[in-house]
Amino acid sequence: MRSILLISTLLITSLVFSQRGTITGTLEEEGGPLPGATIMVKGTLNGTQTDFDGNYSIECNVGDILVIDYIGFVTREIVVTAAMFGGDGIAYSAPKVEVKPIQNSAYANALKKQKTGNLFPNIASTPYTYTKETGYRSFSRIQNINTKKNVVYLTYFKPDIYIDGSLNNKLAIKNIQSGNLPNNQNTLFQTVFRNNHDARFSIVSEKFQSTINASLSTGRNLYNSNSTTEKAVSGLFGYESKIPLTIRVNASSHIDNLANINGFQNLLIQNQFIEPTNALDTTASLLNTTRSKKTQNHFDSSLTASYSIIDEIDLESQSSITIDTAREQYEAQAGTLGFENAYTSTKEITTHQFQSNLSANTDFYISDWIGVDTSTNGKYIFNRLDYNFIERNGDIPLRIPNDLTKQVFELKNNATIDYDNFLFLTLSNVSYTSSIQESDWWIPQAMLSFVPTAAFYDIRSNFFNYANLSVRYGETVKDSPLLYRNYSHNALAITPENVTQFSNRIDLFFNPDLQLEQGKSFEVAASFKFIRHRLLLDIAYTEEENEKGVFPILEGGTFNLKNSANTSFHGLDIELTSDHIKSYDDNFNWSTSVSLSRKRIKVSKLLIDQPRIPVSGFSTINTNLIEGASPGVIVGTAFARGEDNTILTDENGNALVADQPQIIGDPIPDYNIGLSNTFSYKRFELGFTLDYQKGGDIWNGTQKAIEGFAGIDESFIEDGTYLNLKSITASYEFIDKNSNRTHDPFITSLKLSVYTHNIATWSAFKGATPYSTFFDGASSQGFNFFNTPITSQTGIQIIAKI
């Protein structure tokens, strides 16, 4: 079953309230990023789409549910927590939560009048109704709170117009720690500065809302004085009438004057270490004679309209357009990087996507005990790829154009039956058809959820507060992209000794022989809350079967995309979180989270008549698909062994080499552990995050190259265990937002933070780079061949809010 695998980055960019912020990240799957995926705040019109590289940014509140949707993938729902805002948000899960920091004294007085202890309960377990319109109704405008039966009534200050904004300025120093390199020579890299400026301004009222975000990021790269620039502007405009309309516009630009095209950054590192006597001259020559520039531009705009026919039936439509352009320019002088003649290349990739959604939602009761929610969503997507590659090697020009289009229609029907707020059954089916691939009209999904604490009130206590047990089964399909973006295969035609001739011109496109990838999955999950909802335990076990996986196959010196393998997956995820453990006087606050992930993946069947399929690496050592083994097992030269697995030697005691390449390593780790802690005392806050991996084999090709490419590959297999101190953050809030002010100041919050990222890494071998892969490929885990080292960053951040 195909699913969205990764939301790779959760960063704080601007916070308007302590409960509200912006989450940015990247959606990926096995083949690379997911452009055009939709991320929506459930129950609202607030949404966005991923750009050309799968990047997204969305503003939301703590307690919101992010719905991630992509054609042929399982729809994922993720609850926004305070941890996603770096610990600055306030979770709504506790039965009695002090909502602070408070924006004004009037809101504080309103809270004092409120007698009900369960003001902001957990949405999944509370009988209270809540508004889905989280737009302009900010907490600072609440005048009075009144609870009648199961409804919370909020009274707001006049006038209805409200203005807020924030400024976020960050100055950072970036460098490479010498401990992250294979030896102590760190002369290639330099310490550089990076500046980030973000501004947000909103004007909202009962009928109209508008938000404009602008950001500018500039800096230097770590190799020379070339700069990188990122610019982004986005706007959200909404008007509430009989048919509420929301218009969203977003544009961004990124320029990298030393991109890793053709693995250029890896080649710089290689030149630094292989010939240390003249590496500086060689590296300087490469920097001065080679151009490696990448420019990316993104634009998207959407129009959303909703209309309620009656209270139980809602209609919603959304149309959007996305345009992404990537331009890569590469130039090498004659006699450098393996090119006998002068070499230049320019690659331009432009993608256009138009998407239109129409959905109908119903919500009604068929008895006092049974409620039914239904939804029908029709989605039409038009994709176009304009590709142009121009290459000149000496006097021989080469031009490769391509123009591909694809149309997709997807229909999803969903029904949820709610029995007395403790038993929920959801049934759905997806029908999918494509203009270039076959159709699949029956893609069922089902989930059963049981809340025993709502069914049996007697089991609840001050210690045990909440439980939710669920079982899910689903089938999915995944269509093939017009352009295969995973370039990990490109070096399979060369040896490590000839790596300077590496070129990423081998782009692969959709071909009509590809079938839909199909999948099935089964998941059992449990969620528990203890000690007045302050301790949360989430456990999930997942099994998946994926069929007809698409990989590049090398045949006759040419790569072709084919449905190559079926895989199986077993995964266990456990997360224990404690929120806002307070001291008696509430001055001290502690939040912590620890997660454990253990995953096992096997190739259940090869669909190509070959004993193994290389997917990444070199011609002599590579990662492979082999039946019964983990995807990506490392195959290379190995020691000859006897029947008792002892290494065989010659008469001089030298180890013998096996006649054929063997499996010498498995990159899949035993497990991963993440730990984060946030401590606060009054207006001071301190937080840190640790990342630990146990096991996972790595081929240390960097060390083999330094030793002159001599030796057996098996002798360069390393233990991938590492511990990384990912971040330390200390911050201080200069404005006491709990003070009894008679008026609101212009600046409601001023926060200074000092932070550091990747400041220390402990690994089983020197030069390990846990977050880098071979030539930045998506399928090259377990390969270390002058991979880009971990970048450390230390900086100061100032956030001002009005």
Secondary structure as the mmCIF struct_conf table of DSSP 4:
data_model
#
loop_
_struct_conf.conf_type_id
_struct_conf.id
_struct_conf.beg_label_comp_id
_struct_conf.beg_label_asym_id
_struct_conf.beg_label_seq_id
_struct_conf.end_label_comp_id
_struct_conf.end_label_asym_id
_struct_conf.end_label_seq_id
STRN STRN1 LEU A 6 ILE A 7
STRN STRN2 LEU A 11 ILE A 12
BEND BEND1 VAL A 16 PHE A 17
TURN_TY1_P TURN_TY1_P1 SER A 18 GLN A 19
STRN STRN3 ARG A 20 GLU A 29
TURN_TY1_P TURN_TY1_P2 GLU A 30 GLY A 31
STRN STRN4 GLY A 32 PRO A 33
TURN_TY1_P TURN_TY1_P3 PRO A 35 GLY A 36
STRN STRN5 THR A 38 VAL A 41
TURN_TY1_P TURN_TY1_P4 LYS A 42 GLY A 43
BEND BEND2 THR A 44 LEU A 45
STRN STRN6 GLY A 47 GLN A 49
TURN_TY1_P TURN_TY1_P5 PHE A 52 ASP A 53
BEND BEND3 GLY A 54 GLY A 54
STRN STRN7 ASN A 55 ASN A 61
TURN_TY1_P TURN_TY1_P6 VAL A 62 GLY A 63
STRN STRN8 ILE A 65 ASP A 69
TURN_TY1_P TURN_TY1_P7 ILE A 71 GLY A 72
BEND BEND4 PHE A 73 PHE A 73
STRN STRN9 ARG A 76 VAL A 79
HELX_RH_3T_P HELX_RH_3T_P1 ALA A 82 PHE A 85
TURN_TY1_P TURN_TY1_P8 GLY A 86 GLY A 87
BEND BEND5 GLY A 89 GLY A 89
BEND BEND6 TYR A 92 TYR A 92
BEND BEND7 ALA A 94 LYS A 96
BEND BEND8 PRO A 101 PRO A 101
BEND BEND9 GLN A 103 GLN A 103
HELX_RH_AL_P HELX_RH_AL_P1 SER A 105 LYS A 113
BEND BEND10 GLY A 117 GLY A 117
BEND BEND11 LEU A 119 PHE A 120
TURN_TY1_P TURN_TY1_P9 ILE A 123 SER A 125
BEND BEND12 LYS A 132 LYS A 132
BEND BEND13 GLY A 135 TYR A 136
HELX_RH_3T_P HELX_RH_3T_P2 PHE A 139 ARG A 141
STRN STRN10 ILE A 142 LYS A 148
TURN_TY1_P TURN_TY1_P10 LYS A 149 ASN A 150
STRN STRN11 VAL A 151 TYR A 156
HELX_LH_PP_P HELX_LH_PP_P1 PHE A 157 PHE A 157
BEND BEND14 LYS A 158 LYS A 158
HELX_LH_PP_P HELX_LH_PP_P2 PRO A 159 PRO A 159
BEND BEND15 ASP A 160 ASP A 160
STRN STRN12 TYR A 162 ILE A 176
HELX_RH_3T_P HELX_RH_3T_P3 SER A 178 ASN A 180
BEND BEND16 LEU A 181 ASN A 184
TURN_TY1_P TURN_TY1_P11 THR A 187 LEU A 188
STRN STRN13 VAL A 192 VAL A 204
BEND BEND17 GLU A 206 LYS A 207
STRN STRN14 PHE A 208 ARG A 220
BEND BEND18 LEU A 222 SER A 225
STRN STRN15 SER A 227 TYR A 239
BEND BEND19 SER A 241 ILE A 243
STRN STRN16 LEU A 245 ASP A 256
TURN_TY1_P TURN_TY1_P12 ASN A 257 ASN A 257
STRN STRN17 LEU A 258 LEU A 258
HELX_RH_3T_P HELX_RH_3T_P4 ILE A 261 GLY A 263
HELX_RH_AL_P HELX_RH_AL_P2 PHE A 264 ILE A 274
TURN_TY1_P TURN_TY1_P13 PRO A 276 ASN A 278
HELX_RH_AL_P HELX_RH_AL_P3 ALA A 279 THR A 289
STRN STRN18 ARG A 291 ILE A 310
TURN_TY1_P TURN_TY1_P14 ASP A 311 GLU A 312
STRN STRN19 ILE A 313 ALA A 332
TURN_TY1_P TURN_TY1_P15 ALA A 334 GLY A 335
STRN STRN20 THR A 336 THR A 336
TURN_TY1_P TURN_TY1_P16 LEU A 337 GLY A 338
STRN STRN21 PHE A 339 PHE A 339
BEND BEND20 GLU A 340 ASN A 341
STRN STRN22 TYR A 343 TYR A 365
BEND BEND21 ILE A 366 TRP A 369
STRN STRN23 ILE A 370 ASN A 393
TURN_TY1_P TURN_TY1_P17 GLY A 394 ASP A 395
STRN STRN24 ILE A 396 TYR A 419
TURN_TY1_P TURN_TY1_P18 ASP A 420 PHE A 422
STRN STRN25 LEU A 423 SER A 434
BEND BEND22 SER A 435 GLN A 437
STRN STRN26 ASP A 440 PHE A 450
HELX_RH_AL_P HELX_RH_AL_P4 PRO A 452 ALA A 455
HELX_RH_3T_P HELX_RH_3T_P5 TYR A 457 ILE A 459
BEND BEND23 ASN A 462 PHE A 463
STRN STRN27 PHE A 464 LYS A 478
HELX_LH_PP_P HELX_LH_PP_P3 ASP A 479 PRO A 481
BEND BEND24 LEU A 482 LEU A 482
STRN STRN28 LEU A 483 TYR A 484
HELX_RH_3T_P HELX_RH_3T_P6 TYR A 487 ALA A 491
TURN_TY1_P TURN_TY1_P19 LEU A 492 ALA A 493
BEND BEND25 ILE A 494 ILE A 494
HELX_RH_3T_P HELX_RH_3T_P7 PRO A 496 GLN A 501
STRN STRN29 LEU A 508 PHE A 509
TURN_TY1_P TURN_TY1_P20 PRO A 512 ASP A 513
HELX_LH_PP_P HELX_LH_PP_P4 LEU A 514 LEU A 516
STRN STRN30 GLU A 517 PHE A 530
TURN_TY1_P TURN_TY1_P21 ILE A 531 ARG A 534
STRN STRN31 LEU A 535 GLU A 555
TURN_TY1_P TURN_TY1_P22 GLY A 556 GLY A 557
STRN STRN32 THR A 558 LYS A 582
TURN_TY1_P TURN_TY1_P23 TYR A 584 ASP A 585
BEND BEND26 ASP A 586 ASP A 586
STRN STRN33 PHE A 588 LEU A 606
BEND BEND27 LEU A 607 PRO A 611
STRN STRN34 ILE A 613 GLY A 617
BEND BEND28 SER A 619 ILE A 621
STRN STRN35 ASN A 622 LEU A 625
TURN_TY1_P TURN_TY1_P24 GLU A 627 GLY A 628
BEND BEND29 ALA A 629 ALA A 629
TURN_TY1_P TURN_TY1_P25 PRO A 631 GLY A 632
STRN STRN36 VAL A 633 GLY A 636
STRN STRN37 PHE A 639 PHE A 639
STRN STRN38 ARG A 641 ARG A 641
TURN_TY1_P TURN_TY1_P26 GLU A 643 ASP A 644
BEND BEND30 ASN A 645 ASN A 645
HELX_LH_PP_P HELX_LH_PP_P5 THR A 646 THR A 646
STRN STRN39 ILE A 647 ILE A 647
HELX_LH_PP_P HELX_LH_PP_P6 LEU A 648 LEU A 648
STRN STRN40 THR A 649 THR A 649
TURN_TY1_P TURN_TY1_P27 GLU A 651 ASN A 652
BEND BEND31 GLY A 653 GLY A 653
HELX_LH_PP_P HELX_LH_PP_P7 ASN A 654 ASN A 654
STRN STRN41 ALA A 655 ALA A 655
HELX_LH_PP_P HELX_LH_PP_P8 LEU A 656 LEU A 656
STRN STRN42 VAL A 657 VAL A 657
HELX_LH_PP_P HELX_LH_PP_P9 ALA A 658 ALA A 658
BEND BEND32 ASP A 659 GLN A 660
STRN STRN43 GLN A 662 GLY A 665
BEND BEND33 ASP A 670 ASP A 670
STRN STRN44 TYR A 671 TYR A 681
TURN_TY1_P TURN_TY1_P28 LYS A 682 ARG A 683
STRN STRN45 PHE A 684 LYS A 694
STRN STRN46 ASP A 697 ASN A 700
HELX_RH_AL_P HELX_RH_AL_P5 GLY A 701 ILE A 706
TURN_TY1_P TURN_TY1_P29 GLU A 707 PHE A 709
BEND BEND34 GLY A 711 GLY A 711
HELX_RH_3T_P HELX_RH_3T_P8 ASP A 713 PHE A 716
STRN STRN47 ILE A 717 ASP A 719
STRN STRN48 TYR A 722 GLU A 733
BEND BEND35 ILE A 735 ILE A 735
TURN_TY1_P TURN_TY1_P30 LYS A 737 ASN A 738
BEND BEND36 SER A 739 SER A 739
BEND BEND37 THR A 742 HIS A 743
BEND BEND38 PHE A 746 PHE A 746
STRN STRN49 SER A 749 SER A 763
BEND BEND39 ALA A 764 PHE A 765
TURN_TY1_P TURN_TY1_P31 LYS A 766 GLY A 767
TURN_TY1_P TURN_TY1_P32 PRO A 770 TYR A 771
HELX_RH_3T_P HELX_RH_3T_P9 PHE A 774 ASP A 776
TURN_TY1_P TURN_TY1_P33 ALA A 778 SER A 779
TURN_TY1_P TURN_TY1_P34 GLN A 781 GLY A 782
STRN STRN50 PHE A 783 ASN A 784
BEND BEND40 PHE A 785 PHE A 786
HELX_LH_PP_P HELX_LH_PP_P10 ASN A 787 ILE A 790
STRN STRN51 THR A 791 LYS A 801
#
